[in-house]
Amino acid sequence: MLCSYLLAWWAMKHNYLGEVSDVKGFETEVKRLSKARSSAKKKKKKKKKNGEVIIASENPHKMNPVHNKWLSFGGGFYGLVGLLTYIRVELREIADFISNLGGFLAMLSNITFDLIIRLLIDSIMNFVAAIAWPAYWLNEIQSEHIWIWFVVAYLSYLGGTRYALHRAHQKEF
C-alpha cells in the first residue's frame, strides 16, 4: 500500500501523468506513458542503428529510476509487484554475494571482470524472475490459500493509489 501510494503521489507531483481523478484514469495514464516510453525507446534504437543524430530533448519527461523500472515492468499493479519482487530478489542476491566473498572489504579486493559479468547475468535473471512474479511468489509463499495474499496485495495497491489521488485533489503538493 505504501509503495503504491508513493509511486502514484510522486508521479502526480512531478506531472508524469495527465489529469487523473480516479484509479481507472490513473491506470490508463500509466499504460499510455508506458507505451509512449517503449515507443520512444524503439525509435531511439532505430535512429541509433541508422546512424542518425539523437536529440536529448526528445524525451519530455525525464523520470527517476524507480518510476522507469516500474514502467519497465508494465506499470500499474503488475508493475508494482514486479518492482517489489525485483528489489527483494536483488537485495537477497547482494546480501548472499557479499557474505560469500567474506564481507564488504573482502569483496572489494576480489572484484574481477568475471565477477562483474556474473553480476550482470544474475541481474538479468532477477529481472526475468520479477517479470514472472506470480510464479516466483507461488514458490515463496507457503500457504494453502495463496489467492488471499494476491487479493490483499491488489486491495492494498488500490488503497494506496486511491489515497494518493485523494491527497492530490485535496490540496496542492
C-alpha positions as CSV (number, residue, x, y, z in Angstrom):
1,M,0.0,0.0,0.0
2,L,2.8,2.4,0.9
3,C,4.7,1.7,-2.3
4,S,1.6,2.3,-4.5
5,Y,0.9,5.5,-2.6
6,L,4.4,6.7,-3.0
7,L,4.6,5.8,-6.7
8,A,1.3,7.5,-7.5
9,W,2.0,10.5,-5.4
10,W,5.4,11.1,-6.9
11,A,4.1,10.6,-10.5
12,M,1.4,13.1,-9.9
13,K,3.6,15.6,-8.1
14,H,6.1,15.6,-11.0
15,N,3.4,15.7,-13.7
16,Y,4.4,12.4,-15.2
17,L,0.7,11.7,-15.9
18,G,-2.1,13.9,-17.2
19,E,-5.1,14.9,-15.1
20,V,-6.4,11.9,-13.3
21,S,-9.4,11.7,-11.0
22,D,-9.8,8.0,-10.3
23,V,-7.8,4.8,-10.2
24,K,-9.1,3.7,-13.7
25,G,-7.9,7.1,-15.1
26,F,-4.6,6.6,-13.3
27,E,-4.0,3.2,-14.7
28,T,-5.0,4.4,-18.2
29,E,-2.4,7.2,-18.0
30,V,0.3,4.8,-16.7
31,K,-0.4,2.4,-19.6
32,R,-0.2,5.4,-22.0
33,L,3.0,6.6,-20.5
34,S,4.5,3.1,-20.6
35,K,3.6,2.6,-24.2
36,A,4.9,6.1,-25.1
37,R,8.2,5.4,-23.4
38,S,8.5,2.0,-25.1
39,S,7.8,3.5,-28.4
40,A,10.3,6.3,-27.8
41,K,12.9,3.8,-26.8
42,K,12.3,1.8,-30.1
43,K,12.6,5.0,-32.2
44,K,15.8,5.9,-30.4
45,K,17.2,2.5,-31.0
46,K,16.2,2.6,-34.7
47,K,17.8,6.1,-35.1
48,K,21.0,4.8,-33.4
49,K,21.1,1.8,-35.7
50,N,20.6,4.0,-38.8
51,G,23.4,6.4,-37.6
52,E,21.0,9.3,-37.1
53,V,21.7,12.1,-34.6
54,I,19.7,11.6,-31.4
55,I,18.4,14.8,-29.8
56,A,18.4,14.7,-26.0
57,S,15.2,16.8,-25.7
58,E,13.1,14.2,-27.5
59,N,12.1,12.8,-24.1
60,P,9.9,15.4,-22.5
61,H,9.6,13.7,-19.1
62,K,12.9,12.6,-17.5
63,M,11.7,10.2,-14.8
64,N,13.5,8.9,-11.7
65,P,15.0,5.4,-11.8
66,V,12.2,3.9,-9.7
67,H,9.5,5.0,-12.0
68,N,11.5,3.9,-15.0
69,K,11.8,0.4,-13.5
70,W,8.2,0.4,-12.5
71,L,7.2,1.2,-16.1
72,S,9.6,-1.3,-17.5
73,F,7.6,-3.9,-15.6
74,G,4.4,-2.6,-17.2
75,G,3.3,-0.1,-14.6
76,G,0.1,-0.5,-12.6
77,F,-0.4,-3.3,-10.1
78,Y,1.6,-5.9,-12.1
79,G,4.5,-3.5,-12.5
80,L,4.4,-2.6,-8.8
81,V,4.6,-6.2,-7.7
82,G,7.3,-6.8,-10.3
83,L,9.3,-3.9,-9.0
84,L,8.9,-5.0,-5.4
85,T,9.9,-8.6,-6.4
86,Y,12.9,-7.3,-8.2
87,I,14.0,-5.3,-5.2
88,R,13.6,-8.3,-2.9
89,V,15.4,-10.7,-5.2
90,E,18.3,-8.2,-5.8
91,L,18.7,-7.4,-2.2
92,R,18.8,-11.1,-1.3
93,E,21.3,-11.7,-4.1
94,I,23.5,-8.8,-3.0
95,A,23.5,-10.0,0.6
96,D,24.4,-13.5,-0.4
97,F,27.1,-12.2,-2.8
98,I,28.7,-10.1,-0.1
99,S,28.5,-12.9,2.6
100,N,30.0,-15.5,0.2
101,L,33.0,-13.2,-0.5
102,G,33.8,-12.8,3.2
103,G,32.2,-9.4,3.7
104,F,32.3,-6.0,2.0
105,L,36.0,-5.3,2.3
106,A,37.0,-8.7,1.1
107,M,34.6,-8.2,-1.8
108,L,36.3,-5.0,-2.9
109,S,39.7,-6.8,-3.1
110,N,38.1,-9.7,-5.1
111,I,36.5,-7.7,-7.9
112,T,37.3,-9.2,-11.3
113,F,35.9,-9.0,-14.8
114,D,34.4,-12.5,-14.4
115,L,32.7,-11.4,-11.3
116,I,31.2,-8.3,-13.0
117,I,29.9,-10.5,-15.9
118,R,28.3,-12.9,-13.3
119,L,26.6,-9.9,-11.6
120,L,25.2,-8.7,-14.9
121,I,23.9,-12.2,-15.8
122,D,22.4,-12.5,-12.3
123,S,20.7,-9.1,-12.7
124,I,19.1,-10.2,-16.0
125,M,17.9,-13.4,-14.4
126,N,16.5,-11.5,-11.4
127,F,14.7,-9.2,-13.9
128,V,13.1,-12.2,-15.6
129,A,12.1,-13.6,-12.2
130,A,10.5,-10.3,-11.3
131,I,8.6,-10.2,-14.7
132,A,7.2,-13.6,-13.8
133,W,6.4,-12.6,-10.3
134,P,3.3,-14.8,-9.9
135,A,5.4,-17.9,-10.4
136,Y,8.0,-16.5,-8.0
137,W,5.6,-15.8,-5.2
138,L,3.7,-19.1,-5.7
139,N,7.0,-20.8,-4.8
140,E,7.8,-18.4,-2.0
141,I,4.6,-18.3,-0.1
142,Q,3.8,-21.4,1.9
143,S,0.0,-21.3,2.3
144,E,-3.0,-23.3,1.4
145,H,-4.9,-20.1,0.5
146,I,-2.3,-18.2,-1.6
147,W,-5.1,-16.4,-3.5
148,I,-5.8,-14.4,-0.3
149,W,-2.3,-12.9,-0.5
150,F,-2.9,-11.8,-4.1
151,V,-6.3,-10.3,-3.2
152,V,-4.7,-8.4,-0.2
153,A,-1.9,-7.2,-2.4
154,Y,-4.3,-5.9,-5.0
155,L,-6.6,-4.2,-2.5
156,S,-3.5,-2.6,-0.9
157,Y,-2.4,-1.3,-4.3
158,L,-5.9,0.1,-4.9
159,G,-6.0,1.7,-1.4
160,G,-2.6,3.3,-1.7
161,T,-3.4,4.7,-5.2
162,R,-6.8,6.0,-4.2
163,Y,-5.3,7.7,-1.2
164,A,-2.6,9.3,-3.3
165,L,-5.3,10.5,-5.7
166,H,-7.4,11.8,-2.8
167,R,-4.5,13.7,-1.4
168,A,-3.7,15.1,-4.8
169,H,-7.2,16.5,-5.2
170,Q,-7.4,17.6,-1.6
171,K,-4.6,20.1,-1.8
172,E,-1.6,21.0,-3.9
173,F,1.6,19.1,-3.4
